[in-house]
């Protein structure tokens, strides 16, 4: 980690990616379909701590919420099965409990926060995220959430392509596969920015 780098809160936003019941809760679709939800479930308290840390530093918070639709014709046109078809389940359907933020974090959303609805992996794809960040003068993103290798990494790649500085909080991200978790962390460290643990983030926050 480059300890010479210090975050400017006025130019920084925390992006919390898809911390929803369907992905993180023991009663969510991921868990009920027999897939490994534990890594996502286990980071919830750390993500809450990260939100508090950033808020205390005056850093703006953005929450992304993934919403799927059962009648998504664009996905149905796929000749090769989509990742949802391969998994055999459809998490976070729009207007269901599954799509809501987990309770621990739902209560953390403040009126001044931005809540972003998305329908594909990247938080930048067909959303208002970029214009909202530009309007606030944001140049650096602290990124956390799920799933590390898919929505988190897709968002980080798109952010880097738009010339944002990236700080990924690695122990506040998770996915069902340990090898892919490590691969994304390595990708970020090599190509996209910094990967730090929550405890080390304090070293690059002012004060």
C-alpha positions as CSV (number, residue, x, y, z in Angstrom):
1,X,0.0,0.0,0.0
2,X,1.3,3.5,-0.9
3,X,1.1,5.3,2.4
4,X,1.8,8.6,0.7
5,X,-1.7,8.5,-0.7
6,X,-4.3,10.3,1.5
7,X,-7.9,10.4,0.6
8,X,-9.7,13.7,0.2
9,X,-13.2,13.2,1.6
10,X,-14.6,16.0,-0.6
11,X,-13.5,14.1,-3.7
12,X,-14.3,10.5,-2.5
13,X,-17.4,8.4,-2.4
14,X,-18.0,5.0,-0.8
15,X,-19.8,2.6,-3.2
16,X,-21.6,-0.2,-1.5
17,X,-22.4,-2.9,-4.1
18,X,-25.5,-5.1,-3.8
19,X,-25.5,-6.0,-0.1
20,X,-29.0,-7.5,-0.5
21,X,-30.9,-10.3,1.1
22,X,-30.8,-12.5,-2.0
23,X,-27.0,-12.5,-2.0
24,X,-26.2,-12.2,1.7
25,X,-29.0,-13.4,4.0
26,X,-29.4,-17.1,5.2
27,X,-33.0,-17.0,3.9
28,X,-32.1,-15.4,0.6
29,X,-32.1,-17.0,-2.8
30,X,-28.4,-17.8,-2.9
31,X,-28.6,-19.7,0.4
32,X,-31.8,-21.4,-0.3
33,X,-30.5,-22.7,-3.6
34,X,-27.7,-24.4,-1.8
35,X,-24.9,-22.1,-2.9
36,X,-22.2,-20.7,-0.7
37,X,-23.6,-17.5,0.9
38,X,-21.4,-17.5,4.0
39,X,-18.6,-15.2,2.7
40,X,-21.2,-12.6,1.8
41,X,-23.1,-13.0,5.1
42,X,-19.9,-12.7,7.1
43,X,-18.8,-9.3,5.7
44,X,-22.0,-7.5,6.7
45,X,-20.7,-6.3,10.0
46,X,-17.5,-5.1,8.4
47,X,-19.4,-3.2,5.7
48,X,-21.4,-1.5,8.4
49,X,-18.2,-0.5,10.1
50,X,-16.8,0.8,6.8
51,X,-20.0,2.9,6.3
52,X,-19.6,4.5,9.7
53,X,-15.9,5.1,9.2
54,X,-16.4,6.8,5.8
55,X,-19.4,8.8,7.1
56,X,-17.4,10.1,10.1
57,X,-14.7,11.2,7.6
58,X,-17.3,13.1,5.5
59,X,-17.3,10.7,2.6
60,X,-20.5,10.5,0.5
61,X,-22.2,7.0,0.3
62,X,-23.7,5.4,-2.7
63,X,-25.7,2.1,-2.3
64,X,-26.4,0.0,-5.4
65,X,-29.3,-2.4,-5.6
66,X,-29.5,-5.1,-8.2
67,X,-33.0,-5.9,-9.5
68,X,-33.8,-8.8,-11.8
69,X,-37.0,-9.3,-13.7
70,X,-38.6,-12.7,-14.6
71,X,-39.6,-11.5,-18.0
72,X,-36.2,-10.0,-19.1
73,X,-36.4,-10.5,-22.8
74,X,-32.8,-9.4,-23.4
75,X,-31.6,-12.2,-21.3
76,X,-34.0,-14.7,-22.8
77,X,-32.5,-14.0,-26.2
78,X,-29.2,-15.5,-25.1
79,X,-28.2,-18.5,-27.2
80,X,-25.6,-19.4,-24.6
81,X,-27.1,-19.7,-21.1
82,X,-26.6,-16.7,-19.0
83,X,-25.0,-16.9,-15.5
84,X,-28.5,-16.9,-14.0
85,X,-29.6,-19.8,-16.2
86,X,-26.5,-21.7,-15.2
87,X,-27.2,-21.1,-11.5
88,X,-30.8,-22.2,-11.9
89,X,-32.3,-19.4,-9.8
90,X,-33.2,-15.7,-10.0
91,X,-32.1,-13.8,-7.0
92,X,-33.2,-10.2,-6.1
93,X,-36.4,-10.1,-8.1
94,X,-37.7,-6.5,-8.3
95,X,-40.2,-5.6,-5.5
96,X,-39.4,-8.6,-3.3
97,X,-37.7,-8.9,0.1
98,X,-34.8,-10.7,-1.7
99,X,-34.0,-7.4,-3.5
100,X,-33.9,-5.3,-0.3
101,X,-30.7,-4.4,1.5
102,X,-29.9,-6.6,4.4
103,X,-31.6,-5.3,7.6
104,X,-28.3,-4.4,9.3
105,X,-27.4,-2.1,6.4
106,X,-30.9,-1.0,5.4
107,X,-31.1,1.0,8.6
108,X,-27.8,2.7,7.7
109,X,-29.1,4.5,4.6
110,X,-29.4,8.2,5.1
111,X,-31.5,10.8,3.1
112,X,-28.3,12.4,1.8
113,X,-27.0,9.1,0.4
114,X,-27.5,8.1,-3.2
115,X,-29.4,4.8,-3.8
116,X,-28.8,3.4,-7.2
117,X,-31.0,0.8,-9.0
118,X,-29.2,-1.4,-11.6
119,X,-30.1,-4.3,-13.8
120,X,-26.7,-5.5,-14.9
121,X,-23.4,-6.2,-13.2
122,X,-21.7,-2.8,-13.4
123,X,-23.0,0.1,-11.4
124,X,-22.1,2.3,-14.3
125,X,-24.1,0.4,-17.0
126,X,-27.3,2.4,-18.0
127,X,-27.5,4.1,-14.6
128,X,-27.1,7.7,-13.4
129,X,-24.0,6.9,-11.3
130,X,-21.4,8.7,-13.4
131,X,-23.3,12.0,-13.7
132,X,-24.0,12.0,-10.0
133,X,-20.4,11.4,-9.2
134,X,-19.3,14.2,-11.6
135,X,-21.8,16.6,-10.2
136,X,-20.3,16.0,-6.7
137,X,-16.7,16.3,-7.9
138,X,-15.9,12.8,-7.0
139,X,-12.6,11.4,-8.3
140,X,-12.0,8.5,-6.0
141,X,-14.2,5.5,-5.2
142,X,-13.9,3.3,-2.2
143,X,-15.6,0.0,-3.3
144,X,-17.1,-2.8,-1.2
145,X,-19.9,-5.4,-1.5
146,X,-20.7,-8.5,-3.5
147,X,-20.0,-10.4,-5.6
148,X,-16.3,-9.6,-5.7
149,X,-15.6,-11.3,-9.0
150,X,-18.7,-10.1,-10.8
151,X,-20.6,-7.0,-9.9
152,X,-17.7,-5.5,-7.8
153,X,-15.0,-6.2,-10.4
154,X,-17.3,-5.1,-13.3
155,X,-17.9,-1.8,-11.5
156,X,-14.2,-1.3,-10.7
157,X,-13.2,-2.0,-14.3
158,X,-15.8,0.5,-15.6
159,X,-14.7,3.1,-13.0
160,X,-11.1,2.8,-14.0
161,X,-12.0,3.2,-17.6
162,X,-13.6,6.5,-16.6
163,X,-10.4,7.6,-14.8
164,X,-11.5,7.2,-11.2
165,X,-9.0,6.3,-8.6
166,X,-10.0,3.0,-7.0
167,X,-9.7,1.7,-3.4
168,X,-11.1,-1.8,-3.0
169,X,-11.7,-2.8,0.7
170,X,-10.9,-6.5,0.2
171,X,-12.3,-7.8,3.5
172,X,-15.5,-5.9,2.9
173,X,-16.0,-7.7,-0.4
174,X,-17.0,-11.3,-0.9
175,X,-18.0,-14.0,-3.3
176,X,-18.7,-17.8,-3.0
177,X,-15.3,-18.7,-4.5
178,X,-12.1,-18.1,-2.6
179,X,-9.9,-18.4,-5.7
180,X,-11.9,-15.8,-7.6
181,X,-11.9,-13.5,-4.5
182,X,-8.1,-13.6,-4.6
183,X,-8.0,-13.2,-8.3
184,X,-10.0,-10.0,-8.2
185,X,-7.8,-8.6,-5.4
186,X,-4.7,-9.3,-7.5
187,X,-6.3,-7.8,-10.6
188,X,-7.1,-4.6,-8.6
189,X,-3.5,-4.4,-7.2
190,X,-1.9,-4.9,-10.6
191,X,-4.2,-2.9,-12.8
192,X,-7.0,-0.8,-11.2
193,X,-5.9,0.8,-8.0
194,X,-5.4,-0.2,-4.4
195,X,-6.7,-3.2,-2.4
196,X,-6.6,-2.6,1.3
197,X,-8.1,-4.2,4.4
198,X,-10.5,-2.3,6.5
199,X,-8.0,-1.7,9.3
200,X,-5.5,-0.3,6.8
201,X,-8.0,2.1,5.3
202,X,-7.6,4.3,8.3
203,X,-4.0,5.0,7.2
204,X,-5.2,6.8,4.1
205,X,-8.0,8.7,5.7
206,X,-7.2,12.2,6.9
207,X,-6.8,12.8,10.6
